[in-house]
């Protein structure tokens, strides 16, 4: 017949062994988790910077294309003599603005 060991004795031995070996294991697990979290945070930050760089480059390219198209449009309208027509349109706009200002002045006077 095998020797009978009281359950509380098994608990005492298991608790002391768990305390002796469990604390370093748990500490290593927490340290690894924190290190992994910091690594993930750094990688996500670098990826975000990369996306910001790509967005800035795309914005710069779009603005460059728009400025080039506007410059070409201005050059084309000047070459065809449309600038005189633009002057006529601007004078008409000024007349409308003056008329509306006169109407406002008359309304406020009454």
C-alpha positions in Angstrom: 0.0 0.0 0.0 1.4 3.5 -0.9 2.1 6.0 1.8 -0.8 8.4 2.5 0.1 12.0 2.2 -2.3 14.5 3.7 -3.8 16.9 1.2 -2.8 20.0 3.1 0.9 18.9 2.8 0.5 18.6 -0.9 -1.0 22.1 -0.9 1.9 23.5 1.1 4.5 22.0 -1.2 2.7 23.0 -4.4 2.3 26.6 -3.1 5.9 27.0 -2.2 7.1 25.6 -5.6 4.5 27.8 -7.4 5.7 30.8 -5.6 9.3 30.1 -6.2 8.9 29.4 -10.0 5.6 31.1 -10.8 6.7 34.6 -9.9 9.7 34.7 -12.4 7.5 33.1 -15.1 4.8 35.6 -14.5 7.3 38.5 -14.4 8.8 37.3 -17.7 5.3 37.0 -19.3 4.4 40.6 -18.3 7.8 42.0 -19.4 7.3 40.3 -22.8 3.8 41.5 -23.2 4.8 45.1 -22.4 7.7 44.9 -24.9 5.5 43.5 -27.6 2.9 46.3 -27.0 5.6 48.9 -27.3 6.8 47.3 -30.6 3.3 47.2 -32.0 2.8 50.9 -31.0 6.1 51.9 -32.8 5.2 50.0 -35.9 1.7 51.5 -36.1 3.3 55.0 -35.6 5.7 54.4 -38.4 2.9 53.2 -40.7 0.9 56.3 -39.9 3.9 58.5 -40.8 4.2 56.6 -44.1 0.5 57.2 -44.9 0.9 60.9 -44.0 3.9 61.1 -46.4 2.0 59.4 -49.2 -1.0 61.8 -48.7 1.2 64.8 -48.7 2.9 63.7 -51.9 -0.5 63.0 -53.6 -1.8 66.4 -52.5 1.3 68.1 -53.9 0.9 66.3 -57.2 -2.8 67.3 -57.5 -2.0 70.9 -56.7 0.8 70.9 -59.2 -1.5 69.6 -61.9 -4.2 72.1 -61.1 -1.7 75.0 -61.2 -0.3 73.8 -64.5 -3.8 73.6 -66.0 -4.7 77.0 -64.7 -1.5 78.5 -66.2 -2.2 76.8 -69.5 -5.8 78.1 -69.4 -4.6 81.6 -68.8 -2.1 81.4 -71.5 -4.7 80.1 -74.0 -7.2 82.8 -73.1 -4.7 85.6 -73.4 -3.5 84.3 -76.8 -7.0 84.1 -78.3 -8.0 87.6 -77.1 -10.5 86.4 -74.6 -9.0 88.8 -72.1 -10.9 91.7 -73.7 -14.1 89.7 -73.2 -13.1 89.1 -69.6 -12.8 92.8 -69.1 -16.3 93.3 -70.5 -17.6 90.7 -68.1 -15.8 92.3 -65.2 -17.3 95.7 -66.0 -20.8 94.1 -66.2 -20.2 92.5 -62.7 -19.1 95.9 -61.3 -22.2 97.5 -62.7 -24.4 94.8 -61.1 -22.6 95.3 -57.8 -23.0 99.1 -58.0 -26.7 98.7 -58.8 -27.3 96.4 -55.9 -25.4 98.8 -53.6 -27.6 101.6 -54.9 -30.7 99.5 -54.2 -29.5 98.8 -50.7 -28.8 102.4 -50.0 -32.2 103.4 -51.2 -33.9 100.7 -49.1 -32.0 101.8 -46.0 -32.8 105.5 -46.6 -36.6 104.8 -46.6 
